[in-house]
Amino acid sequence: MGATFSYRITPALSRVGGLYGNILLFWSSPTDYMQSLYDHFGDVVPLGYKPKNVFVFGPARNREILTNPEVFENHTFEDITYFQHSKEYARELALGLGFLNGPAHAERRRLLRPSFLKESVSQYTPTFVDLTERMIASWDKRETMEIVPEFMNLAVSMGLKTLMGLDPSPAADKVKALFEEMFALVFSLTYAFFPVDLPGTTYRKAGIATQKLSAAVTELIAQKRREGVDGDDILSQLIRRQDENPDFTLPDLIGTVTGLFRGMYPNVASALSCIITLLALHPKITEEVLQEINDRLQGRNPGPED
């Protein structure tokens, strides 16, 4: 690393409990583990002696690191050891924005930027309202429910519609199931610790799931091209830009869309679940929030300006 920050990077985690011990602690309870890291070590905590990987806490530090590519780089396909044995079917997983650096990263951001401007995102407000109303309507005759799965399904439906233009349907359910299967396998401990391509292993199952997902997204792209790519969903927008940017290949397109979906729906669902939990724990704050919403909306649905 040629450049350094003005603050001291804290002692590496591997000195505390060993690399694999820390990974197991993180997987067993991510929130408690990261809170403990922050309390004991501060807002930048390296994983390993070099350090090669870091935990970063807070928007200021994230912004500082994400805007210093000379010091901190994204993982690439070649950095991930357990991808090395599966290039024939895992390559597309590492072609999204989160795996790019340098000029390639800047170019992908340029292609994506128009889709994430405020005026572009605002057009999805009616979709968010409609899907949320459907979810709430399904609660009418239920006395209890698990909130996390409810919000996970809501976030997935939002992602399928806004990212891929898919309304609730058997086709959408198929893509949703493939995403969930692939992510569950690829980000499992057995996949990371036993990257062996043998029948019955998580690794072999992940390869098959990835191939199925890639084929489904490829077919969706072909279908959109056959029907005319005039939709407002982000996939349609990127297909149109692909025609103007020949270096933006089909695998790049698939990797970008799957990366966006992966980064979107778990985070949205987690944020919504945490908000609802905090409101339930603080009824006085809940009253204030509801009063503010009622004063603002006066019984109407929220619009982009809200």
QUIQUI-V878284 format. One record per backbone hydrogen bond with DSSP energy under -0.5 kcal/mol. CO is the residue of the C=O (numbers start at 1). NH is the residue of the N-H. If there is no record, write none. Layout:
BEGIN
CO,NH / CO,NH
END
This chain:
BEGIN
12,15 / 13,16 / 13,17 / 13,18 / 14,18 / 18,22 / 19,23 / 20,24 / 21,25 / 22,26 / 23,27 / 24,28 / 25,29 / 29,33 / 30,34 / 31,35 / 32,36 / 33,37 / 34,38 / 35,39 / 36,40 / 37,41 / 37,42 / 38,42 / 43,57 / 44,10 / 45,55 / 46,13 / 46,48 / 47,52 / 47,53 / 53,47 / 55,45 / 58,62 / 59,63 / 60,64 / 61,65 / 62,66 / 63,67 / 65,68 / 68,71 / 68,72 / 76,79 / 76,80 / 77,80 / 79,81 / 80,83 / 80,84 / 81,84 / 83,86 / 84,87 / 86,89 / 86,90 / 87,91 / 90,93 / 90,94 / 91,94 / 92,95 / 96,99 / 97,100 / 101,104 / 101,105 / 102,106 / 103,107 / 104,108 / 105,109 / 106,110 / 107,111 / 108,112 / 109,113 / 110,114 / 112,115 / 112,116 / 113,116 / 114,117 / 117,120 / 117,121 / 118,122 / 119,123 / 120,123 / 121,124 / 122,125 / 124,128 / 125,129 / 126,130 / 127,131 / 128,132 / 129,133 / 130,134 / 131,135 / 132,136 / 133,137 / 134,138 / 136,139 / 137,140 / 139,142 / 145,147 / 146,150 / 147,151 / 148,152 / 149,153 / 150,154 / 151,155 / 152,156 / 153,157 / 154,158 / 155,159 / 156,160 / 157,161 / 158,162 / 159,163 / 159,164 / 160,164 / 160,166 / 161,165 / 162,234 / 163,235 / 165,167 / 169,173 / 170,174 / 171,175 / 172,176 / 173,177 / 174,178 / 175,179 / 176,180 / 177,181 / 178,182 / 179,183 / 180,184 / 181,185 / 182,186 / 183,187 / 185,188 / 188,192 / 189,193 / 190,194 / 194,196 / 196,198 / 198,201 / 201,205 / 202,206 / 203,207 / 204,208 / 205,209 / 206,210 / 207,211 / 208,212 / 209,213 / 210,214 / 211,215 / 212,216 / 213,217 / 214,218 / 215,219 / 216,220 / 217,221 / 218,222 / 219,223 / 220,224 / 221,225 / 222,226 / 223,227 / 224,228 / 228,230 / 233,237 / 234,238 / 235,239 / 236,240 / 237,241 / 238,242 / 239,243 / 240,244 / 241,244 / 241,245 / 242,245 / 245,248 / 247,249 / 249,253 / 250,254 / 251,255 / 252,256 / 253,257 / 254,258 / 255,259 / 256,260 / 257,261 / 258,262 / 259,263 / 260,264 / 261,265 / 262,266 / 264,268 / 265,269 / 266,270 / 267,271 / 268,272 / 269,273 / 270,274 / 271,275 / 272,276 / 273,277 / 274,278 / 275,279 / 276,280 / 277,281 / 278,282 / 279,282 / 282,286 / 283,287 / 284,288 / 285,289 / 286,290 / 287,291 / 288,292 / 289,293 / 290,294 / 291,295 / 292,296 / 293,297 / 294,298 / 297,300 / 303,306
END
